[in-house]
């Protein structure tokens, strides 16, 4: 039996316990909760969690069934957390920085399946941000939205490992992505930043980008792990004496909202 290929958001990060101390009523253990949002079983063997500064060892063989949770933690805390949830332990569990980091879930092939760039402001509660409470996702159908889709757990234990989140609600993303800026990486490479995570399939369509005066775009790549940036490769170097205009069309965020009318940026190469 061959494993079916995994797509982005088939498995998502739904809860993050970055600061378990002072303890409320859960073990003093950092953990990450995952949920299988697909309609097929997913074998997590070989997967990893990564942050901006570290990455875990590979996950053991574990088949996560559709609509099911699993909690990932350190070997030393697995037994304690197993009283609350189905758990798997990994070596080199990445440090979940209290103030925030970019946490990514990668498949055995190294593909980013989900990533969350959380900060301690996401708790929305100064007392809970000091420890003992997890961050929970509000609406699992909008896994790529940021702060507006996460908040501190309301559960009396401080979190809901392995169970539906205490703050689950409809929180549909209806905001269109916006162009933030463009960086000239080098004379033939531009990096375009957007305000939200993009639909990476639509983001890499050549027809979505035009640079005027005309320079042909010969490469388009969505930038992982958050996919809120796009790298453009140009057929020829930009001229430092010219201010170009980049026009972007039909790019959508991962909820399907399409970029609005403010879709142009000036591009210039510093002399």
ABEGO torsion letter per residue (X at the ends): XBBBBBBBGABBBABBBABAOBBBABBBBBBBBBBBABABBBBABGBBBBBAABBBBBBBBBBBBBGBBBBBBBAAAAAAAAAABBBBBBBGBBBBBAAEBBBBBBBAAGBBABBBBBBAAAAGBAAAAAEGBBBBBABAABAABBAAABBBBABAAGBBBGBBBAABBBBBBABBBBBABBBBABAABBBBBBABBBBAAAAABAAABBBOBBBBBABBBBBOAAGABBBBBBABBBBAABBBBBBBBGBBBAAGBBBBABABBBBBBBX
